[in-house]
Amino acid sequence: MNSTNALYIVATPIGNLGDISQRAIDTLNKADIIAAEDTRHSAKLLQHFGIDTRVLPYHDHSNEAQTAKWLQRLQQGENVALISDAGTPLISDPGYRLVRLAREQGIAVIPIPGACAVVAALSAAGLPSDRFSFEGFLPAKNTARFSRLDAVATDSRTLIFYESPHRIQDSITAMAEVFGPDRQVVMAREISKTYETFLSATFAELLQILDTDPNQVRGEMVVMVQGYVAPEKEGDTLSDDVEKMMAVLMDELPLKQAAAIGAKLSGEKKNRLYKWAVENKTER
Ligand code: SAM
């Protein structure tokens, strides 16, 4: 095997062609062959950038003999660039089997990073992005869809789903049922395209928007759901430090003022501190 050859995983735009990277163009130009999810679809992109590298289809569902042929090309020293119809290959797109086999055979696998709908959507949603769970597409069948949603109903991370126009209303209805009508959701549609829209609402509000505006169920969409927040229990105790601070403030100030200053110092809710102050006033 040629020691410098590799399988390149090349991200392509998810709408705006300006989002392709120079490195992606160079890699596609230099590759011996391009493995594409849909050769006709990719032909337009390649033509736009004047890339005339040979293109052949690759599907994860192809029979094993097909995947083996791609592996053979790599083993014979060819540089193969894998692309999908849009965005990053393997992210709800084909490629996993080939990447796994290539790595098992000691062939270099090199990502050429770029557009990816899940990352673009989350980066502009205004939902917590420090921890998130990418859930891909929900199952089409109702029972399987509900059980998948049930499994993440109390996950505190932001949940991210891919969805298609013909299933969006069913999926949002199911989510509203499992997550509750008041949970916050952001639906990002047609990212980087002319009709790019971010709708931020509760599930109840979003259902109403989708019912009344047919344009909102067109195109490609990413649904992001705020993670589960456990309801505050009545009588929840405060931390020792906050209780000590409140005790000092209550010695010097009226309760309302103590709660207001305590809230500023600790980040706790003013109402919660006031309630605690009232409950603990006589004991001190
Ligand atoms: N590999 C792609 C990626 O990196 O994002 C995803 C491919 S998956 C087959 C297609 C789904 O991605 C769509 O149904 C939609 O959920 C999401 N998607 C792709 N492009 C999008 C866009 N421009 N705006 C919003 N969602 C998009």
Residues whose N, C-alpha, C, O or C-beta is under 5 A from the ligand:
A	BS01	SAM	I14 G15 A86 G87 T88 P89 I91 S92 D93 A115 C116 A117 V118 Y162 E163 S164 A188 R189 E190 I191 E220 M221 V222
